[in-house]
């Protein structure tokens, strides 16, 4: 952790997705981090993923059969809203400015799911947080994504090698790089110098598309993420680009 703080400016906390840590743990992380270091948060799966998701088992979360329909897919239930309150508390402790909601392929743009999203984001307390949304699956068209992001004040989160964002909010763009651009190796892929050069060009393209861009977060999510993030940071220094970077 100490060496990470010295090498990077930001980290996306994945642990909050599986199970939100104790407040004492979050407070310890915040105290140990340099004052200017930034934490971003991945929202808990209790909000975005159904209880049948294998990620629940990975987190050792057991949901009683009578409550299984209360979790995930932004359902307007007390359990989901309670989960957000815990999530928001974690953001507050870490002074996080960004929270990312990643939805699974099984979350499709049905009328019910779209209405759940509208209800959830309009009812919760967001404070000063910027919300990012990373939809997965081929059913999400550009038109649906753009309309939702605009109406709910969400930044569209993407892997830039697959797709540039359709909408950003608050001048914040957020990339999550998952592997081969795009490819079959996914998380086992190691990025090359050419990939980094192409990535810089994509960042320029993004800036040209959105005149209000203030910050671009580039977060690596592959098994070489630390080395790749560090290598890309060196490319940015050479190109004198003011872009935040880190890994998940």
C-alpha positions as a printed Julia matrix, in Angstrom:
248×3 Matrix{Float64}:
   0.0     0.0     0.0
   2.81    2.39    0.88
   4.57    1.86   -2.45
   1.28    2.19   -4.32
   0.65    5.57   -2.72
   4.09    6.65   -3.91
   3.55    5.47   -7.49
  -0.04    6.46   -8.22
  -2.57    9.23   -7.67
  -5.77    7.19   -7.52
  -7.16    3.7    -6.92
 -10.58    2.23   -7.59
 -11.72    0.18   -4.61
 -13.11   -3.19   -5.77
 -13.64   -4.6    -2.32
 -16.73   -2.44   -1.84
 -18.39   -4.29   -4.72
 -18.09   -7.66   -3.0
 -18.63   -6.57    0.58
 -18.28   -3.1     2.08
 -15.4    -3.05    4.59
 -15.79   -2.0     8.19
 -15.67    1.72    8.83
 -12.51    1.26   10.89
 -10.8    -0.34    7.87
 -11.86    2.49    5.57
 -10.71    5.08    8.08
  -7.31    3.37    8.32
  -6.89    3.48    4.54
  -7.73    7.17    4.48
  -5.3     7.99    7.28
  -2.47    6.07    5.62
  -2.98    7.69    2.21
  -1.31   10.99    1.28
  -3.62   13.97    1.54
  -3.83   14.43   -2.24
  -4.41   10.71   -2.99
  -7.83    9.87   -4.42
 -10.07    6.86   -3.86
 -12.89    5.97   -6.25
 -15.51    3.39   -5.29
 -17.18    0.54   -7.15
 -20.75    0.29   -5.91
 -21.85   -2.78   -3.99
 -23.27   -5.72   -5.94
 -26.3    -5.66   -3.63
 -27.48   -2.74   -5.77
 -26.5    -3.89   -9.24
 -26.34   -7.7    -9.28
 -29.07  -10.23   -8.44
 -28.53  -12.58   -5.53
 -28.08  -15.46   -7.99
 -24.87  -13.91   -9.28
 -21.72  -16.03   -8.6
 -20.12  -12.89   -7.15
 -22.32  -13.3    -4.06
 -20.83  -16.73   -3.45
 -17.34  -15.33   -3.99
 -18.06  -12.76   -1.3
 -19.56  -15.43    0.98
 -22.92  -13.65    1.0
 -25.92  -15.87    1.6
 -29.37  -14.41    0.9
 -32.46  -16.21    2.27
 -34.85  -17.41   -0.45
 -37.54  -15.07    0.84
 -35.3   -12.04    0.21
 -33.58  -13.0    -3.03
 -35.82  -10.79   -5.16
 -34.97   -7.76   -3.03
 -31.41   -7.32   -4.31
 -29.8    -6.17   -7.52
 -30.98   -4.52  -10.75
 -31.56   -1.23   -8.84
 -34.79   -2.65   -7.44
 -36.67   -0.03   -5.36
 -36.56   -2.08   -2.15
 -35.5    -1.18    1.36
 -32.61   -3.65    1.08
 -31.21   -1.89   -2.0
 -31.61    1.58   -0.52
 -30.02    0.41    2.74
 -27.11   -0.97    0.72
 -26.68    2.45   -0.89
 -26.55    4.14    2.52
 -23.66    1.88    3.51
 -22.02    2.52    0.14
 -22.43    6.27    0.53
 -20.91    6.11    4.0
 -17.85    4.37    2.55
 -17.55    7.14   -0.05
 -17.76    9.77    2.67
 -15.08    8.17    4.84
 -12.66    7.9     1.92
 -13.66   11.32    0.6
 -14.37    9.65   -2.73
 -15.65   11.89   -5.49
 -16.61    9.13   -7.94
 -18.74    6.0    -7.55
 -18.98    3.47  -10.38
 -22.02    1.26  -10.98
 -21.21   -1.74  -13.19
 -24.19   -3.78  -14.32
 -24.0    -7.41  -15.57
 -24.99   -8.68  -19.01
 -28.14  -10.1   -17.46
 -29.29   -6.54  -16.71
 -31.05   -5.69  -19.97
 -32.92   -2.52  -20.99
 -36.38   -3.81  -20.14
 -39.08   -1.37  -19.11
 -38.82   -2.6   -15.53
 -35.04   -2.23  -15.34
 -35.13    1.25  -16.89
 -37.77    2.35  -14.41
 -35.75    0.84  -11.54
 -32.73    2.91  -12.58
 -34.76    6.1   -12.77
 -36.32    5.5    -9.37
 -33.02    4.57   -7.71
 -30.94    7.5    -8.94
 -33.71   10.04   -8.33
 -34.36    8.86   -4.76
 -30.89    8.31   -3.32
 -28.7    10.92   -1.69
 -25.67   11.42   -3.92
 -24.13   14.47   -2.27
 -21.27   15.78   -4.42
 -20.51   12.39   -5.97
 -20.04   11.89   -9.7
 -21.75    8.68  -10.77
 -20.32    6.47  -13.5
 -22.26    3.65  -15.13
 -20.65    0.76  -17.02
 -23.38   -1.26  -18.78
 -22.53   -4.65  -20.22
 -24.26   -6.58  -22.95
 -25.18   -5.87  -26.58
 -28.77   -4.83  -25.87
 -27.8    -1.37  -24.66
 -28.0     0.89  -27.7
 -26.24    4.24  -27.9
 -29.6     6.02  -27.84
 -30.77    4.29  -24.66
 -27.44    4.88  -22.91
 -27.32    8.55  -23.91
 -30.89    9.24  -22.79
 -30.38    7.53  -19.44
 -27.04    9.19  -18.74
 -28.4    12.64  -19.6
 -31.59   12.29  -17.58
 -29.92   10.67  -14.55
 -26.67   12.68  -14.63
 -24.38    9.69  -15.2
 -21.0     9.38  -16.88
 -20.9     6.53  -19.38
 -17.95    4.31  -18.36
 -16.27    2.28  -21.12
 -13.19    0.39  -22.18
 -11.8     2.86  -24.76
 -10.47    0.08  -26.99
 -14.01   -1.13  -27.38
 -16.03    2.09  -27.28
 -15.66    5.75  -26.37
 -18.23    7.13  -23.92
 -21.48    8.47  -25.3
 -22.04   10.94  -22.47
 -20.02   12.37  -19.59
 -21.16   14.51  -16.69
 -19.34   17.09  -14.64
 -16.47   17.04  -17.12
 -15.42   13.59  -15.81
 -14.52   10.78  -18.21
 -13.75    7.35  -16.77
 -12.14    4.4   -18.55
 -11.85    0.82  -17.26
  -9.42   -1.25  -19.34
 -10.18   -4.97  -19.12
  -7.57   -6.54  -21.38
  -6.79   -7.2   -25.02
  -8.01   -4.24  -27.05
 -10.48   -5.72  -27.82
  -9.7    -9.37  -27.63
 -10.1   -12.87  -26.35
  -7.33  -12.83  -23.76
  -9.08  -10.2   -21.7
  -7.61   -9.99  -18.21
  -4.45  -11.97  -19.03
  -3.44   -9.45  -21.68
  -0.37   -7.23  -21.25
  -0.6    -3.86  -22.98
   2.08   -2.89  -25.52
   3.74    0.41  -26.39
   1.55    0.61  -29.47
  -1.54    0.14  -27.29
  -0.43    3.05  -25.13
   0.13    5.23  -28.18
  -3.32    4.3   -29.49
  -4.78    5.0   -26.07
  -3.35    8.51  -26.0
  -4.94    9.15  -29.39
  -8.27    7.92  -28.05
  -7.96   10.34  -25.14
  -7.38   13.17  -27.6
 -10.42   12.03  -29.57
 -12.47   12.06  -26.38
 -11.36   15.59  -25.53
 -12.36   16.71  -29.02
 -15.78   15.08  -28.62
 -16.53   16.66  -25.23
 -15.41   20.27  -24.88
 -16.2    20.23  -21.17
 -13.71   17.43  -20.33
 -11.83   18.31  -17.14
 -10.42   14.96  -16.02
  -9.94   11.57  -17.6
  -9.45    8.55  -15.35
  -7.65    5.57  -16.9
  -8.05    2.49  -14.72
  -6.41   -0.83  -15.6
  -8.2    -4.07  -14.76
  -5.89   -6.86  -15.99
  -3.41   -9.12  -14.21
  -0.55   -6.8   -15.21
  -2.5    -3.75  -14.08
   0.13   -2.28  -11.78
   2.95   -2.56  -14.31
   0.74   -1.38  -17.17
  -0.56    1.59  -15.22
   2.98    2.6   -14.32
   4.18    2.17  -17.92
   1.3     4.25  -19.23
   2.0     6.96  -16.67
   5.52    7.23  -18.08
   4.08    7.61  -21.58
   1.88   10.41  -20.31
   4.82   12.17  -18.7
   6.65   12.08  -22.01
   3.61   13.45  -23.8
   2.87   15.91  -20.98
  -0.74   14.88  -20.76
  -2.71   15.86  -17.68
  -4.62   12.62  -17.15
  -5.31   10.69  -13.94
  -4.24    7.07  -14.02
  -4.25    4.03  -11.74
  -5.69    0.54  -11.59
  -8.57   -1.3    -9.96
